Amino acid sequence: SRWGSCSYKNNISINLCASYLPDRQLDHIIMHELMHTRIKNHSVYFWSELNNIVEDLKGLRKELKEDYFL
């Protein structure tokens, strides 16, 4: 039910369906999970830091939510 996850031990899992996404979306998912190795929640700080490294984060999140389904 998720594109990816990161455990508290920093084990990252990416859903196999993500391999069918455009590269920019797959990169976005991977960067999201990598950020969770530093910040273990979805706080304002998490989104701010992710926004610093992912270009057009807001647009990518909207596109993923509206155009792609698991």
N, C-alpha and C positions, 0 to 999 in steps of 0.2 A: 504493500500500500504506500510505500515511500520510494522516492528516487534514490535516496542514499541515507546512510546513518553513520554515526561515529559513537563508539562506546566510551565509557569513562576510562577505559584502558587505551584509548586512541586507536582501536581497531575500526577501520573504515570499510564499509560495505557499500557497493554501488549496485543498484538494481540492473539486471541484465537488459531490461527494456531501454535503459538510458543509452545503450550503444546504438540505438536507432534514431536518436535525436541528432539534430545538427550539432556540429562541433562546438559552437558557441554555447549551446545549452549544456552539453556534457561538461565543458570547461567550468561553467557556472556552478554546476552541481558538485564537481570535484573541489572547487575552491571553497564552496560552502562547507563541505565536510572537513576539509583541511583547517578551516578557521575554527571549527569545533575542537580541534586538538589544542587550541589556545584558550578559547572561550566556550564553556560548556552549556550555554543557554542561548536564547534568542532575545537577549536584552537590547536596548538601544545601542549600547556600546558594541555588541556583536555586529549589528547591521551597519553601524558607522564604519567599523574597521573593514568589513567585507566590501562596503561601497568604495573604500579607498583603493581596493585592488581589482575590483570587477567593474569594467566599463559598462555603463547603462544597466546597472543592477536592477533598477525599478522596472525598466522595459523588459528585461529578461524574465523576471519573476512573473510579470503580467502575461507575457507570451506563453510561458510554461504552464501557467494555471489555465489560460483560456484555450490554448491550441493543442495541448498534449495531455493524454489521459493514461493512467495505469490500468 
